[in-house]
């Protein structure tokens, strides 16, 4: 496992088991860790928005999530890497928490949905100590941070969408007494049963982004254009080399 530079951002490159082992190692050693799961949408926004790039670059670990990022790493740097989607990191850590006793907090989505996700994890033996919906004003953040801390949270999963989830973690991490904080996008919706993850054959074809687009064509209407723009930027970067 190593880091590679992609458009000025350092992204891990290696095997998925290496990524997971490093995340678990840091949690076990109680090293506060901010994880970003990098896909084309996040990287494109970081390229275009300096403030957001600062947020992303503050992460302790940036893991390749999307197939577009995996392709770009290979195309521009010659390195091969596996991808590790955020929802898989979340599920692996939740599974591991049954043995370790890690205390988990879910932050994001609507009240009913995040409650259903928490209940689903609890039924599976996961130690979910708290949850809160993602539709709160910034001035309410201190109350949310206090609730997370008072529950002695170890792992904080934030599903408030890009870029809000990463910005929120970055802004409040100094006061959060957690071992790990990570943006998980729509993973809370999937765990609650509200949405389904793409079938394995779609994942193998690297079309998971398209499956998510068809699930929510209105909210994700910009995604196809972002994909085309990302491909253009990668091809242009290649021509510079």
C-alpha positions in Angstrom: 0.0 0.0 0.0 1.2 3.5 -0.9 0.0 7.0 -1.6 -0.2 8.3 -5.2 -0.8 11.9 -6.3 -3.9 12.6 -8.3 -4.5 16.2 -9.3 -2.5 17.3 -6.2 -4.4 15.0 -3.7 -2.8 12.0 -2.0 -4.9 8.9 -2.4 -4.1 5.4 -1.1 -3.2 2.8 -3.7 -3.2 -0.9 -3.0 -5.5 -3.8 -2.0 -8.8 -3.4 -0.2 -7.6 -5.6 2.7 -4.7 -3.3 3.2 -7.0 -0.3 3.4 -9.2 -2.0 6.0 -6.3 -3.2 8.0 -4.8 0.3 8.2 -8.2 1.8 9.3 -8.7 -0.9 12.0 -5.1 -0.5 13.2 -5.6 3.3 13.7 -8.8 2.7 15.5 -7.3 0.1 17.8 -4.4 2.4 18.6 -6.9 5.2 19.3 -5.5 7.5 16.7 -8.3 9.9 15.7 -8.8 9.2 12.0 -10.7 11.2 9.4 -11.4 8.9 6.4 -12.5 10.2 3.0 -13.8 7.7 0.4 -12.7 9.3 -2.9 -14.9 9.0 -6.0 -14.9 11.1 -9.2 -17.6 13.5 -7.8 -15.6 14.3 -4.7 -12.3 14.7 -6.6 -13.9 16.9 -9.3 -15.3 19.2 -6.6 -11.9 19.3 -4.9 -10.2 20.3 -8.2 -12.7 23.1 -8.7 -13.1 24.3 -5.1 -10.0 25.3 -3.1 -11.9 25.4 0.2 -13.2 21.8 -0.3 -9.7 20.6 -1.4 -8.4 21.9 2.0 -11.0 19.8 3.7 -10.2 16.7 1.7 -6.5 17.1 2.1 -6.9 17.3 5.9 -8.1 13.7 5.9 -5.8 11.1 7.5 -6.7 8.4 4.9 -8.2 8.9 1.4 -9.4 5.6 0.1 -10.3 5.0 -3.6 -14.0 4.4 -3.7 -15.2 5.0 -7.2 -14.2 3.1 -10.4 -13.5 6.5 -12.1 -10.8 7.2 -9.5 -9.3 3.7 -9.9 -9.2 4.2 -13.7 -7.6 7.7 -13.3 -4.9 6.3 -10.9 -4.0 3.6 -13.4 -4.2 5.9 -16.5 -2.2 8.8 -15.0 0.2 7.1 -12.6 0.6 3.6 -13.9 -0.3 2.1 -10.5 -3.0 -0.5 -10.0 -5.3 -0.3 -7.1 -8.5 -2.0 -5.8 -11.5 0.1 -4.8 -13.1 0.1 -1.4 -16.6 1.7 -1.3 -17.5 3.6 1.8 -20.5 1.4 2.5 -18.2 -1.6 2.6 -15.8 0.1 5.1 -18.8 0.9 7.2 -20.2 -2.6 7.1 -16.8 -4.2 7.8 -16.2 -1.9 10.8 -19.8 -2.6 12.1 -19.1 -6.3 11.8 -15.8 -5.9 13.6 -17.5 -3.9 16.4 -19.3 -7.0 17.5 -16.0 -8.4 18.7 -14.3 -5.1 19.8 -17.2 -3.4 21.4 -16.7 -0.2 19.4 -19.5 2.2 20.0 -21.2 3.5 16.8 -23.1 6.7 16.1 -25.0 7.4 12.8 -25.5 11.0 11.7 -27.5 11.8 8.6 -30.5 11.2 6.4 -34.1 11.7 7.7 -35.1 10.9 11.3 -37.2 7.9 10.3 -34.5 6.5 8.0 -31.6 6.9 10.4 -33.7 5.3 13.1 -34.5 2.3 10.9 -30.8 2.0 10.0 -29.8 2.1 13.7 -32.4 -0.5 14.5 -31.3 -2.8 11.7 -27.7 -2.7 12.9 -28.7 -3.2 16.5 -30.6 -6.3 15.5 -27.4 -7.6 13.9 -25.6 -7.2 17.2 -23.9 -3.9 16.4 -23.4 -1.5 19.3 -25.2 1.6 18.0 -25.1 4.1 20.9 -26.9 6.9 19.2 -28.1 8.5 16.0 -29.3 11.9 14.7 -30.9 13.0 11.4 -28.9 15.2 9.1 -31.3 18.0 8.6 -30.1 20.4 11.3 -28.8 24.0 11.1 -25.1 24.7 11.6 -25.9 26.6 14.8 -27.2 23.2 16.2 -23.9 21.5 15.5 -22.6 22.0 19.0 -25.5 20.2 20.5 -25.0 17.3 18.0 -21.2 17.2 18.9 -22.1 17.1 22.6 -24.5 14.2 22.1 -21.9 12.2 20.1 -19.3 12.8 22.8 -21.6 12.1 25.8 -22.3 8.7 24.3 -18.6 7.8 24.2 -18.7 7.2 20.5 -15.8 5.4 18.8 -16.9 5.3 15.2 -18.9 8.2 13.7 -20.6 7.6 10.3 -21.8 10.8 8.6 -24.3 10.5 5.7 -25.2 14.0 4.8 -24.0 14.0 1.2 -21.1 15.7 -0.6 -19.7 18.2 0.3 -21.5 18.8 3.5 -20.5 15.6 5.3 -16.8 16.2 4.8 -17.0 19.9 5.6 -18.9 19.1 8.8 -16.4 16.5 10.0 -13.5 18.8 9.2 -15.0 21.7 11.1 -15.9 19.7 14.2 -13.3 17.0 14.4 -11.1 18.9 16.9 -14.0 18.7 19.4 -15.2 15.2 18.6 -13.9 12.6 21.0 -14.1 9.8 18.4 -11.6 7.3 17.1 -12.9 7.6 13.5 -15.1 9.9 11.5 -16.1 9.1 7.9 -18.6 10.4 5.4 -20.7 7.6 4.0 -23.0 9.3 1.6 -26.2 7.3 1.1 -25.1 4.3 3.0 -27.5 5.0 5.9 -30.4 4.9 3.3 -29.1 1.5 2.1 -28.7 0.0 5.5 -32.2 1.2 6.5 -33.7 -0.5 3.4 -34.9 2.7 1.8 -32.5 2.2 -1.1 -30.8 -0.8 -2.6 -27.1 -1.1 -3.5 -26.4 -2.1 -7.1 -26.3 -5.8 -7.9 -22.9 -7.5 -8.0 -22.9 -7.7 -11.8 -23.4 -3.9 -12.0 -20.6 -3.4 -9.6 -18.3 -5.6 -11.6 -19.1 -3.5 -14.7 -18.1 -0.4 -12.8 -21.6 1.1 -13.4 -22.6 1.5 -9.7 -22.8 5.3 -10.2 -25.3 4.8 -13.1 -27.4 2.5 -10.9 -27.5 5.2 -8.2 -28.4 7.8 -10.8 -31.5 5.8 -12.0 -32.6 5.4 -8.3 -32.6 9.2 -7.8 -32.5 10.8 -11.2 -33.6 14.2 -9.9 -31.2 14.6 -7.0 -28.4 13.1 -9.1 -29.2 14.8 -12.4 -25.7 16.4 -12.5 -23.8 13.1 -12.1 -23.6 12.1 -15.9 -22.2 15.5 -16.7 -19.7 15.3 -13.8 -18.6 11.9 -15.1 -18.0 13.3 -18.6 -16.2 16.3 -17.2 -14.0 14.1 -15.0 -13.0 12.0 -18.0 -12.2 15.1 -20.0 -9.9 16.4 -17.1 -8.1 13.1 -16.8 -7.5 12.9 -20.6 -6.3 16.5 -20.6 -3.9 15.8 -17.7 -2.5 12.8 -19.6 -1.7 15.0 -22.6 0.4 17.2 -20.3 2.7 14.4 -19.3 
